[in-house]
Amino acid sequence: MAIPNVKRYRISGPDGDTATIMAVLPKDANVDEYLKEASSRFDWKGHKESKANVFKIRVGQQKQKKAK
């Protein structure tokens, strides 16, 4: 079940890295100011580490040995 009125926003970090955040903002909120604050509070180091862990390269296939 999805949360209603959720919008995706793309923020960019100090080193040019980008991330997507999802937020529900009130009608009178300043979106640009919110995104600026969110990008300053975002854990860019953790984001980069988690992105590096996702792209693991698997070399070859391993065969399973049959138990006799």
PDB file of N, CA, C, O and CB in Angstrom:
ATOM      1  N   MET A   1       0.839  -1.178   0.000  1.00  0.00           N
ATOM      2  CA  MET A   1       0.000   0.000   0.000  1.00  0.00           C
ATOM      3  C   MET A   1       0.885   1.242   0.000  1.00  0.00           C
ATOM      4  O   MET A   1       1.773   1.369   0.843  1.00  0.00           O
ATOM      5  CB  MET A   1      -0.955  -0.002   1.214  1.00  0.00           C
ATOM      6  N   ALA A   2       0.657   2.135  -0.912  1.00  0.00           N
ATOM      7  CA  ALA A   2       1.486   3.324  -1.063  1.00  0.00           C
ATOM      8  C   ALA A   2       0.978   4.458  -0.176  1.00  0.00           C
ATOM      9  O   ALA A   2      -0.199   4.519   0.178  1.00  0.00           O
ATOM     10  CB  ALA A   2       1.517   3.770  -2.527  1.00  0.00           C
ATOM     11  N   ILE A   3       1.882   5.331   0.162  1.00  0.00           N
ATOM     12  CA  ILE A   3       1.529   6.522   0.936  1.00  0.00           C
ATOM     13  C   ILE A   3       1.052   7.580  -0.061  1.00  0.00           C
ATOM     14  O   ILE A   3       1.750   7.864  -1.034  1.00  0.00           O
ATOM     15  CB  ILE A   3       2.755   7.047   1.801  1.00  0.00           C
ATOM     16  N   PRO A   4      -0.121   8.163   0.165  1.00  0.00           N
ATOM     17  CA  PRO A   4      -0.616   9.170  -0.783  1.00  0.00           C
ATOM     18  C   PRO A   4       0.192  10.465  -0.706  1.00  0.00           C
ATOM     19  O   PRO A   4       0.742  10.798   0.343  1.00  0.00           O
ATOM     20  CB  PRO A   4      -2.094   9.467  -0.514  1.00  0.00           C
ATOM     21  N   ASN A   5       0.258  11.185  -1.815  1.00  0.00           N
ATOM     22  CA  ASN A   5       0.908  12.491  -1.924  1.00  0.00           C
ATOM     23  C   ASN A   5       2.416  12.453  -1.750  1.00  0.00           C
ATOM     24  O   ASN A   5       3.019  13.487  -1.463  1.00  0.00           O
ATOM     25  CB  ASN A   5       0.333  13.416  -0.918  1.00  0.00           C
ATOM     26  N   VAL A   6       3.038  11.305  -1.912  1.00  0.00           N
ATOM     27  CA  VAL A   6       4.494  11.228  -1.813  1.00  0.00           C
ATOM     28  C   VAL A   6       5.086  11.611  -3.157  1.00  0.00           C
ATOM     29  O   VAL A   6       4.649  11.132  -4.203  1.00  0.00           O
ATOM     30  CB  VAL A   6       4.963   9.801  -1.382  1.00  0.00           C
ATOM     31  N   LYS A   7       6.088  12.483  -3.116  1.00  0.00           N
ATOM     32  CA  LYS A   7       6.776  12.886  -4.341  1.00  0.00           C
ATOM     33  C   LYS A   7       8.249  12.554  -4.207  1.00  0.00           C
ATOM     34  O   LYS A   7       8.811  12.585  -3.113  1.00  0.00           O
ATOM     35  CB  LYS A   7       6.577  14.399  -4.631  1.00  0.00           C
ATOM     36  N   ARG A   8       8.862  12.239  -5.329  1.00  0.00           N
ATOM     37  CA  ARG A   8      10.297  11.945  -5.352  1.00  0.00           C
ATOM     38  C   ARG A   8      11.055  13.203  -5.733  1.00  0.00           C
ATOM     39  O   ARG A   8      10.667  13.936  -6.642  1.00  0.00           O
ATOM     40  CB  ARG A   8      10.619  10.790  -6.342  1.00  0.00           C
ATOM     41  N   TYR A   9      12.145  13.435  -5.018  1.00  0.00           N
ATOM     42  CA  TYR A   9      13.010  14.574  -5.303  1.00  0.00           C
ATOM     43  C   TYR A   9      14.433  14.067  -5.445  1.00  0.00           C
ATOM     44  O   TYR A   9      14.870  13.211  -4.677  1.00  0.00           O
ATOM     45  CB  TYR A   9      12.910  15.661  -4.188  1.00  0.00           C
ATOM     46  N   ARG A  10      15.152  14.588  -6.417  1.00  0.00           N
ATOM     47  CA  ARG A  10      16.544  14.206  -6.636  1.00  0.00           C
ATOM     48  C   ARG A  10      17.428  15.300  -6.049  1.00  0.00           C
ATOM     49  O   ARG A  10      17.291  16.477  -6.382  1.00  0.00           O
ATOM     50  CB  ARG A  10      16.847  13.986  -8.163  1.00  0.00           C
ATOM     51  N   ILE A  11      18.341  14.887  -5.165  1.00  0.00           N
ATOM     52  CA  ILE A  11      19.275  15.828  -4.563  1.00  0.00           C
ATOM     53  C   ILE A  11      20.688  15.473  -5.009  1.00  0.00           C
ATOM     54  O   ILE A  11      20.978  14.319  -5.324  1.00  0.00           O
ATOM     55  CB  ILE A  11      19.161  15.816  -3.012  1.00  0.00           C
ATOM     56  N   SER A  12      21.558  16.467  -5.032  1.00  0.00           N
ATOM     57  CA  SER A  12      22.943  16.223  -5.440  1.00  0.00           C
ATOM     58  C   SER A  12      23.866  16.596  -4.290  1.00  0.00           C
ATOM     59  O   SER A  12      23.626  17.552  -3.553  1.00  0.00           O
ATOM     60  CB  SER A  12      23.306  17.029  -6.725  1.00  0.00           C
ATOM     61  N   GLY A  13      24.921  15.818  -4.163  1.00  0.00           N
ATOM     62  CA  GLY A  13      25.866  15.995  -3.075  1.00  0.00           C
ATOM     63  C   GLY A  13      26.993  16.930  -3.457  1.00  0.00           C
ATOM     64  O   GLY A  13      27.049  17.428  -4.582  1.00  0.00           O
ATOM     65  N   PRO A  14      27.891  17.165  -2.513  1.00  0.00           N
ATOM     66  CA  PRO A  14      28.997  18.100  -2.765  1.00  0.00           C
ATOM     67  C   PRO A  14      29.988  17.593  -3.819  1.00  0.00           C
ATOM     68  O   PRO A  14      30.651  18.394  -4.478  1.00  0.00           O
ATOM     69  CB  PRO A  14      29.739  18.371  -1.471  1.00  0.00           C
ATOM     70  N   ASP A  15      30.090  16.267  -3.982  1.00  0.00           N
ATOM     71  CA  ASP A  15      31.034  15.719  -4.949  1.00  0.00           C
ATOM     72  C   ASP A  15      30.363  15.321  -6.262  1.00  0.00           C
ATOM     73  O   ASP A  15      30.969  14.627  -7.078  1.00  0.00           O
ATOM     74  CB  ASP A  15      31.738  14.522  -4.355  1.00  0.00           C
ATOM     75  N   GLY A  16      29.125  15.751  -6.475  1.00  0.00           N
ATOM     76  CA  GLY A  16      28.430  15.472  -7.723  1.00  0.00           C
ATOM     77  C   GLY A  16      27.593  14.209  -7.697  1.00  0.00           C
ATOM     78  O   GLY A  16      26.941  13.884  -8.689  1.00  0.00           O
ATOM     79  N   ASP A  17      27.597  13.491  -6.585  1.00  0.00           N
ATOM     80  CA  ASP A  17      26.795  12.273  -6.460  1.00  0.00           C
ATOM     81  C   ASP A  17      25.326  12.655  -6.302  1.00  0.00           C
ATOM     82  O   ASP A  17      25.023  13.700  -5.725  1.00  0.00           O
ATOM     83  CB  ASP A  17      27.274  11.406  -5.254  1.00  0.00           C
ATOM     84  N   THR A  18      24.411  11.828  -6.803  1.00  0.00           N
ATOM     85  CA  THR A  18      22.988  12.139  -6.692  1.00  0.00           C
ATOM     86  C   THR A  18      22.263  11.044  -5.921  1.00  0.00           C
ATOM     87  O   THR A  18      22.682   9.887  -5.909  1.00  0.00           O
ATOM     88  CB  THR A  18      22.361  12.314  -8.086  1.00  0.00           C
ATOM     89  N   ALA A  19      21.173  11.433  -5.280  1.00  0.00           N
ATOM     90  CA  ALA A  19      20.330  10.499  -4.547  1.00  0.00           C
ATOM     91  C   ALA A  19      18.890  10.936  -4.716  1.00  0.00           C
ATOM     92  O   ALA A  19      18.614  12.098  -5.012  1.00  0.00           O
ATOM     93  CB  ALA A  19      20.726  10.431  -3.041  1.00  0.00           C
ATOM     94  N   THR A  20      17.977  10.004  -4.528  1.00  0.00           N
ATOM     95  CA  THR A  20      16.552  10.296  -4.620  1.00  0.00           C
ATOM     96  C   THR A  20      15.938  10.155  -3.240  1.00  0.00           C
ATOM     97  O   THR A  20      16.131   9.143  -2.566  1.00  0.00           O
ATOM     98  CB  THR A  20      15.846   9.358  -5.641  1.00  0.00           C
ATOM     99  N   ILE A  21      15.197  11.173  -2.820  1.00  0.00           N
ATOM    100  CA  ILE A  21      14.481  11.089  -1.544  1.00  0.00           C
ATOM    101  C   ILE A  21      12.994  11.199  -1.833  1.00  0.00           C
ATOM    102  O   ILE A  21      12.580  11.794  -2.828  1.00  0.00           O
ATOM    103  CB  ILE A  21      14.945  12.209  -0.545  1.00  0.00           C
ATOM    104  N   MET A  22      12.208  10.622  -0.954  1.00  0.00           N
ATOM    105  CA  MET A  22      10.758  10.691  -1.083  1.00  0.00           C
ATOM    106  C   MET A  22      10.215  11.460   0.115  1.00  0.00           C
ATOM    107  O   MET A  22      10.596  11.189   1.254  1.00  0.00           O
ATOM    108  CB  MET A  22      10.122   9.260  -1.176  1.00  0.00           C
ATOM    109  N   ALA A  23       9.328  12.419  -0.139  1.00  0.00           N
ATOM    110  CA  ALA A  23       8.828  13.252   0.945  1.00  0.00           C
ATOM    111  C   ALA A  23       7.406  13.716   0.650  1.00  0.00           C
ATOM    112  O   ALA A  23       6.987  13.814  -0.503  1.00  0.00           O
ATOM    113  CB  ALA A  23       9.750  14.457   1.164  1.00  0.00           C
ATOM    114  N   VAL A  24       6.685  13.996   1.721  1.00  0.00           N
ATOM    115  CA  VAL A  24       5.369  14.629   1.643  1.00  0.00           C
ATOM    116  C   VAL A  24       5.526  16.006   2.252  1.00  0.00           C
ATOM    117  O   VAL A  24       5.789  16.134   3.448  1.00  0.00           O
ATOM    118  CB  VAL A  24       4.249  13.783   2.384  1.00  0.00           C
ATOM    119  N   LEU A  25       5.369  17.034   1.441  1.00  0.00           N
ATOM    120  CA  LEU A  25       5.550  18.404   1.903  1.00  0.00           C
ATOM    121  C   LEU A  25       4.210  19.113   2.002  1.00  0.00           C
ATOM    122  O   LEU A  25       3.311  18.852   1.202  1.00  0.00           O
ATOM    123  CB  LEU A  25       6.490  19.170   0.968  1.00  0.00           C
ATOM    124  N   PRO A  26       4.065  20.009   2.974  1.00  0.00           N
ATOM    125  CA  PRO A  26       2.822  20.799   3.047  1.00  0.00           C
ATOM    126  C   PRO A  26       2.691  21.728   1.836  1.00  0.00           C
ATOM    127  O   PRO A  26       3.669  21.990   1.135  1.00  0.00           O
ATOM    128  CB  PRO A  26       2.785  21.627   4.357  1.00  0.00           C
ATOM    129  N   LYS A  27       1.487  22.216   1.601  1.00  0.00           N
ATOM    130  CA  LYS A  27       1.217  23.033   0.422  1.00  0.00           C
ATOM    131  C   LYS A  27       2.048  24.318   0.394  1.00  0.00           C
ATOM    132  O   LYS A  27       2.509  24.729  -0.671  1.00  0.00           O
ATOM    133  CB  LYS A  27      -0.256  23.379   0.365  1.00  0.00           C
ATOM    134  N   ASP A  28       2.241  24.949   1.541  1.00  0.00           N
ATOM    135  CA  ASP A  28       2.926  26.244   1.568  1.00  0.00           C
ATOM    136  C   ASP A  28       4.431  26.115   1.794  1.00  0.00           C
ATOM    137  O   ASP A  28       5.090  27.115   2.079  1.00  0.00           O
ATOM    138  CB  ASP A  28       2.330  27.115   2.649  1.00  0.00           C
ATOM    139  N   ALA A  29       4.985  24.923   1.674  1.00  0.00           N
ATOM    140  CA  ALA A  29       6.421  24.715   1.921  1.00  0.00           C
ATOM    141  C   ALA A  29       7.244  25.169   0.719  1.00  0.00           C
ATOM    142  O   ALA A  29       6.816  25.055  -0.430  1.00  0.00           O
ATOM    143  CB  ALA A  29       6.712  23.227   2.233  1.00  0.00           C
ATOM    144  N   ASN A  30       8.421  25.680   1.011  1.00  0.00           N
ATOM    145  CA  ASN A  30       9.363  26.077  -0.036  1.00  0.00           C
ATOM    146  C   ASN A  30      10.190  24.848  -0.414  1.00  0.00           C
ATOM    147  O   ASN A  30      11.033  24.402   0.364  1.00  0.00           O
ATOM    148  CB  ASN A  30      10.288  27.265   0.439  1.00  0.00           C
ATOM    149  N   VAL A  31       9.952  24.310  -1.590  1.00  0.00           N
ATOM    150  CA  VAL A  31      10.570  23.057  -2.009  1.00  0.00           C
ATOM    151  C   VAL A  31      12.077  23.214  -2.161  1.00  0.00           C
ATOM    152  O   VAL A  31      12.828  22.337  -1.735  1.00  0.00           O
ATOM    153  CB  VAL A  31       9.956  22.574  -3.321  1.00  0.00           C
ATOM    154  N   ASP A  32      12.532  24.301  -2.753  1.00  0.00           N
ATOM    155  CA  ASP A  32      13.966  24.501  -2.977  1.00  0.00           C
ATOM    156  C   ASP A  32      14.727  24.575  -1.661  1.00  0.00           C
ATOM    157  O   ASP A  32      15.813  24.010  -1.530  1.00  0.00           O
ATOM    158  CB  ASP A  32      14.207  25.774  -3.789  1.00  0.00           C
ATOM    159  N   GLU A  33      14.159  25.266  -0.701  1.00  0.00           N
ATOM    160  CA  GLU A  33      14.812  25.377   0.611  1.00  0.00           C
ATOM    161  C   GLU A  33      14.842  24.026   1.323  1.00  0.00           C
ATOM    162  O   GLU A  33      15.833  23.680   1.966  1.00  0.00           O
ATOM    163  CB  GLU A  33      14.086  26.419   1.488  1.00  0.00           C
ATOM    164  N   TYR A  34      13.754  23.263   1.206  1.00  0.00           N
ATOM    165  CA  TYR A  34      13.718  21.936   1.816  1.00  0.00           C
ATOM    166  C   TYR A  34      14.778  21.033   1.202  1.00  0.00           C
ATOM    167  O   TYR A  34      15.479  20.328   1.928  1.00  0.00           O
ATOM    168  CB  TYR A  34      12.329  21.306   1.657  1.00  0.00           C
ATOM    169  N   LEU A  35      14.908  21.041  -0.118  1.00  0.00           N
ATOM    170  CA  LEU A  35      15.887  20.190  -0.787  1.00  0.00           C
ATOM    171  C   LEU A  35      17.319  20.597  -0.436  1.00  0.00           C
ATOM    172  O   LEU A  35      18.198  19.743  -0.321  1.00  0.00           O
ATOM    173  CB  LEU A  35      15.684  20.245  -2.300  1.00  0.00           C
ATOM    174  N   LYS A  36      17.553  21.897  -0.268  1.00  0.00           N
ATOM    175  CA  LYS A  36      18.883  22.355   0.121  1.00  0.00           C
ATOM    176  C   LYS A  36      19.239  21.848   1.519  1.00  0.00           C
ATOM    177  O   LYS A  36      20.359  21.398   1.757  1.00  0.00           O
ATOM    178  CB  LYS A  36      18.958  23.891   0.075  1.00  0.00           C
ATOM    179  N   GLU A  37      18.274  21.926   2.439  1.00  0.00           N
ATOM    180  CA  GLU A  37      18.504  21.442   3.807  1.00  0.00           C
ATOM    181  C   GLU A  37      18.654  19.918   3.825  1.00  0.00           C
ATOM    182  O   GLU A  37      19.505  19.385   4.537  1.00  0.00           O
ATOM    183  CB  GLU A  37      17.343  21.874   4.737  1.00  0.00           C
ATOM    184  N   ALA A  38      17.835  19.225   3.049  1.00  0.00           N
ATOM    185  CA  ALA A  38      17.892  17.760   3.018  1.00  0.00           C
ATOM    186  C   ALA A  38      19.223  17.277   2.456  1.00  0.00           C
ATOM    187  O   ALA A  38      19.766  16.281   2.934  1.00  0.00           O
ATOM    188  CB  ALA A  38      16.734  17.195   2.184  1.00  0.00           C
ATOM    189  N   SER A  39      19.750  17.953   1.466  1.00  0.00           N
ATOM    190  CA  SER A  39      21.029  17.529   0.896  1.00  0.00           C
ATOM    191  C   SER A  39      22.174  17.805   1.861  1.00  0.00           C
ATOM    192  O   SER A  39      23.182  17.098   1.830  1.00  0.00           O
ATOM    193  CB  SER A  39      21.283  18.239  -0.436  1.00  0.00           C
ATOM    194  N   SER A  40      22.044  18.817   2.720  1.00  0.00           N
ATOM    195  CA  SER A  40      23.099  19.078   3.709  1.00  0.00           C
ATOM    196  C   SER A  40      23.038  18.069   4.855  1.00  0.00           C
ATOM    197  O   SER A  40      24.067  17.758   5.454  1.00  0.00           O
ATOM    198  CB  SER A  40      22.976  20.511   4.262  1.00  0.00           C
ATOM    199  N   ARG A  41      21.854  17.558   5.166  1.00  0.00           N
ATOM    200  CA  ARG A  41      21.710  16.578   6.257  1.00  0.00           C
ATOM    201  C   ARG A  41      21.898  15.139   5.791  1.00  0.00           C
ATOM    202  O   ARG A  41      22.040  14.241   6.622  1.00  0.00           O
ATOM    203  CB  ARG A  41      20.346  16.718   6.900  1.00  0.00           C
ATOM    204  N   PHE A  42      21.901  14.903   4.501  1.00  0.00           N
ATOM    205  CA  PHE A  42      21.953  13.549   3.955  1.00  0.00           C
ATOM    206  C   PHE A  42      23.309  12.913   4.239  1.00  0.00           C
ATOM    207  O   PHE A  42      24.335  13.591   4.203  1.00  0.00           O
ATOM    208  CB  PHE A  42      21.676  13.562   2.441  1.00  0.00           C
ATOM    209  N   ASP A  43      23.313  11.605   4.521  1.00  0.00           N
ATOM    210  CA  ASP A  43      24.537  10.859   4.803  1.00  0.00           C
ATOM    211  C   ASP A  43      25.169  10.402   3.488  1.00  0.00           C
ATOM    212  O   ASP A  43      24.937   9.278   3.043  1.00  0.00           O
ATOM    213  CB  ASP A  43      24.243   9.642   5.725  1.00  0.00           C
ATOM    214  N   TRP A  44      25.964  11.270   2.872  1.00  0.00           N
ATOM    215  CA  TRP A  44      26.536  10.972   1.567  1.00  0.00           C
ATOM    216  C   TRP A  44      27.563   9.854   1.643  1.00  0.00           C
ATOM    217  O   TRP A  44      27.667   9.043   0.724  1.00  0.00           O
ATOM    218  CB  TRP A  44      27.168  12.213   0.977  1.00  0.00           C
ATOM    219  N   LYS A  45      28.326   9.805   2.737  1.00  0.00           N
ATOM    220  CA  LYS A  45      29.346   8.756   2.889  1.00  0.00           C
ATOM    221  C   LYS A  45      28.675   7.382   2.978  1.00  0.00           C
ATOM    222  O   LYS A  45      29.110   6.440   2.315  1.00  0.00           O
ATOM    223  CB  LYS A  45      30.219   9.014   4.154  1.00  0.00           C
ATOM    224  N   GLY A  46      27.633   7.262   3.780  1.00  0.00           N
ATOM    225  CA  GLY A  46      26.901   6.007   3.906  1.00  0.00           C
ATOM    226  C   GLY A  46      26.221   5.612   2.614  1.00  0.00           C
ATOM    227  O   GLY A  46      26.170   4.432   2.268  1.00  0.00           O
ATOM    228  N   HIS A  47      25.697   6.601   1.896  1.00  0.00           N
ATOM    229  CA  HIS A  47      25.039   6.337   0.614  1.00  0.00           C
ATOM    230  C   HIS A  47      26.034   5.772  -0.394  1.00  0.00           C
ATOM    231  O   HIS A  47      25.720   4.830  -1.122  1.00  0.00           O
ATOM    232  CB  HIS A  47      24.393   7.623   0.061  1.00  0.00           C
ATOM    233  N   LYS A  48      27.229   6.345  -0.435  1.00  0.00           N
ATOM    234  CA  LYS A  48      28.250   5.875  -1.376  1.00  0.00           C
ATOM    235  C   LYS A  48      28.706   4.463  -1.022  1.00  0.00           C
ATOM    236  O   LYS A  48      28.936   3.644  -1.911  1.00  0.00           O
ATOM    237  CB  LYS A  48      29.454   6.833  -1.387  1.00  0.00           C
ATOM    238  N   GLU A  49      28.840   4.171   0.282  1.00  0.00           N
ATOM    239  CA  GLU A  49      29.244   2.835   0.713  1.00  0.00           C
ATOM    240  C   GLU A  49      28.176   1.794   0.397  1.00  0.00           C
ATOM    241  O   GLU A  49      28.499   0.690  -0.039  1.00  0.00           O
ATOM    242  CB  GLU A  49      29.544   2.831   2.204  1.00  0.00           C
ATOM    243  N   SER A  50      26.907   2.137   0.613  1.00  0.00           N
ATOM    244  CA  SER A  50      25.837   1.178   0.327  1.00  0.00           C
ATOM    245  C   SER A  50      25.696   0.947  -1.174  1.00  0.00           C
ATOM    246  O   SER A  50      25.358  -0.159  -1.595  1.00  0.00           O
ATOM    247  CB  SER A  50      24.505   1.670   0.910  1.00  0.00           C
ATOM    248  N   LYS A  51      25.949   1.971  -1.987  1.00  0.00           N
ATOM    249  CA  LYS A  51      25.912   1.801  -3.429  1.00  0.00           C
ATOM    250  C   LYS A  51      27.038   0.881  -3.893  1.00  0.00           C
ATOM    251  O   LYS A  51      26.856   0.090  -4.818  1.00  0.00           O
ATOM    252  CB  LYS A  51      26.009   3.157  -4.128  1.00  0.00           C
ATOM    253  N   ALA A  52      28.194   0.986  -3.253  1.00  0.00           N
ATOM    254  CA  ALA A  52      29.333   0.141  -3.631  1.00  0.00           C
ATOM    255  C   ALA A  52      29.068  -1.317  -3.265  1.00  0.00           C
ATOM    256  O   ALA A  52      29.532  -2.218  -3.964  1.00  0.00           O
ATOM    257  CB  ALA A  52      30.623   0.633  -2.945  1.00  0.00           C
ATOM    258  N   ASN A  53      28.336  -1.564  -2.190  1.00  0.00           N
ATOM    259  CA  ASN A  53      28.052  -2.938  -1.772  1.00  0.00           C
ATOM    260  C   ASN A  53      27.041  -3.621  -2.679  1.00  0.00           C
ATOM    261  O   ASN A  53      27.032  -4.850  -2.760  1.00  0.00           O
ATOM    262  CB  ASN A  53      27.545  -2.954  -0.346  1.00  0.00           C
ATOM    263  N   VAL A  54      26.201  -2.876  -3.355  1.00  0.00           N
ATOM    264  CA  VAL A  54      25.159  -3.452  -4.194  1.00  0.00           C
ATOM    265  C   VAL A  54      25.750  -4.055  -5.460  1.00  0.00           C
ATOM    266  O   VAL A  54      25.295  -5.106  -5.911  1.00  0.00           O
ATOM    267  CB  VAL A  54      24.116  -2.395  -4.551  1.00  0.00           C
ATOM    268  N   PHE A  55      26.742  -3.418  -6.034  1.00  0.00           N
ATOM    269  CA  PHE A  55      27.284  -3.842  -7.320  1.00  0.00           C
ATOM    270  C   PHE A  55      28.462  -4.794  -7.126  1.00  0.00           C
ATOM    271  O   PHE A  55      29.603  -4.442  -7.424  1.00  0.00           O
ATOM    272  CB  PHE A  55      27.717  -2.623  -8.146  1.00  0.00           C
ATOM    273  N   LYS A  56      28.190  -5.983  -6.633  1.00  0.00           N
ATOM    274  CA  LYS A  56      29.236  -6.980  -6.497  1.00  0.00           C
ATOM    275  C   LYS A  56      29.315  -7.780  -7.792  1.00  0.00           C
ATOM    276  O   LYS A  56      28.292  -8.105  -8.395  1.00  0.00           O
ATOM    277  CB  LYS A  56      28.972  -7.911  -5.277  1.00  0.00           C
ATOM    278  N   ILE A  57      30.504  -8.083  -8.201  1.00  0.00           N
ATOM    279  CA  ILE A  57      30.700  -8.821  -9.444  1.00  0.00           C
ATOM    280  C   ILE A  57      30.922 -10.287  -9.103  1.00  0.00           C
ATOM    281  O   ILE A  57      31.777 -10.629  -8.286  1.00  0.00           O
ATOM    282  CB  ILE A  57      31.899  -8.247 -10.263  1.00  0.00           C
ATOM    283  N   ARG A  58      30.149 -11.132  -9.735  1.00  0.00           N
ATOM    284  CA  ARG A  58      30.268 -12.569  -9.518  1.00  0.00           C
ATOM    285  C   ARG A  58      31.050 -13.156 -10.680  1.00  0.00           C
ATOM    286  O   ARG A  58      30.675 -12.980 -11.839  1.00  0.00           O
ATOM    287  CB  ARG A  58      28.863 -13.248  -9.381  1.00  0.00           C
ATOM    288  N   VAL A  59      32.129 -13.847 -10.375  1.00  0.00           N
ATOM    289  CA  VAL A  59      32.990 -14.396 -11.413  1.00  0.00           C
ATOM    290  C   VAL A  59      32.738 -15.882 -11.525  1.00  0.00           C
ATOM    291  O   VAL A  59      32.967 -16.623 -10.570  1.00  0.00           O
ATOM    292  CB  VAL A  59      34.480 -14.113 -11.115  1.00  0.00           C
ATOM    293  N   GLY A  60      32.271 -16.328 -12.677  1.00  0.00           N
ATOM    294  CA  GLY A  60      32.046 -17.743 -12.924  1.00  0.00           C
ATOM    295  C   GLY A  60      30.873 -18.298 -12.153  1.00  0.00           C
ATOM    296  O   GLY A  60      30.264 -17.604 -11.339  1.00  0.00           O
ATOM    297  N   GLN A  61      30.562 -19.542 -12.410  1.00  0.00           N
ATOM    298  CA  GLN A  61      29.496 -20.217 -11.686  1.00  0.00           C
ATOM    299  C   GLN A  61      30.100 -21.316 -10.837  1.00  0.00           C
ATOM    300  O   GLN A  61      31.057 -21.978 -11.238  1.00  0.00           O
ATOM    301  CB  GLN A  61      28.433 -20.788 -12.654  1.00  0.00           C
ATOM    302  N   GLN A  62      29.539 -21.496  -9.681  1.00  0.00           N
ATOM    303  CA  GLN A  62      30.012 -22.545  -8.798  1.00  0.00           C
ATOM    304  C   GLN A  62      29.064 -23.732  -8.912  1.00  0.00           C
ATOM    305  O   GLN A  62      27.843 -23.575  -8.899  1.00  0.00           O
ATOM    306  CB  GLN A  62      30.114 -22.041  -7.329  1.00  0.00           C
ATOM    307  N   LYS A  63      29.642 -24.911  -9.022  1.00  0.00           N
ATOM    308  CA  LYS A  63      28.835 -26.119  -9.123  1.00  0.00           C
ATOM    309  C   LYS A  63      28.590 -26.668  -7.737  1.00  0.00           C
ATOM    310  O   LYS A  63      29.457 -26.598  -6.865  1.00  0.00           O
ATOM    311  CB  LYS A  63      29.516 -27.175 -10.016  1.00  0.00           C
ATOM    312  N   GLN A  64      27.403 -27.217  -7.537  1.00  0.00           N
ATOM    313  CA  GLN A  64      27.086 -27.848  -6.271  1.00  0.00           C
ATOM    314  C   GLN A  64      27.457 -29.321  -6.360  1.00  0.00           C
ATOM    315  O   GLN A  64      27.181 -29.987  -7.358  1.00  0.00           O
ATOM    316  CB  GLN A  64      25.585 -27.669  -5.913  1.00  0.00           C
ATOM    317  N   LYS A  65      28.079 -29.810  -5.316  1.00  0.00           N
ATOM    318  CA  LYS A  65      28.467 -31.213  -5.289  1.00  0.00           C
ATOM    319  C   LYS A  65      27.303 -32.047  -4.799  1.00  0.00           C
ATOM    320  O   LYS A  65      26.637 -31.691  -3.827  1.00  0.00           O
ATOM    321  CB  LYS A  65      29.704 -31.430  -4.399  1.00  0.00           C
ATOM    322  N   LYS A  66      27.061 -33.161  -5.474  1.00  0.00           N
ATOM    323  CA  LYS A  66      25.991 -34.048  -5.057  1.00  0.00           C
ATOM    324  C   LYS A  66      26.480 -34.946  -3.931  1.00  0.00           C
ATOM    325  O   LYS A  66      27.573 -35.508  -3.999  1.00  0.00           O
ATOM    326  CB  LYS A  66      25.483 -34.888  -6.242  1.00  0.00           C
ATOM    327  N   ALA A  67      25.668 -35.073  -2.906  1.00  0.00           N
ATOM    328  CA  ALA A  67      26.015 -35.975  -1.796  1.00  0.00           C
ATOM    329  C   ALA A  67      25.632 -37.387  -2.215  1.00  0.00           C
ATOM    330  O   ALA A  67      24.501 -37.631  -2.635  1.00  0.00           O
ATOM    331  CB  ALA A  67      25.285 -35.562  -0.451  1.00  0.00           C
ATOM    332  N   LYS A  68      26.588 -38.325  -2.099  1.00  0.00           N
ATOM    333  CA  LYS A  68      26.303 -39.710  -2.507  1.00  0.00           C
ATOM    334  C   LYS A  68      25.892 -40.558  -1.349  1.00  0.00           C
ATOM    335  O   LYS A  68      25.618 -41.746  -1.520  1.00  0.00           O
ATOM    336  CB  LYS A  68      27.501 -40.328  -3.175  1.00  0.00           C
TER     337      LYS A  68
END
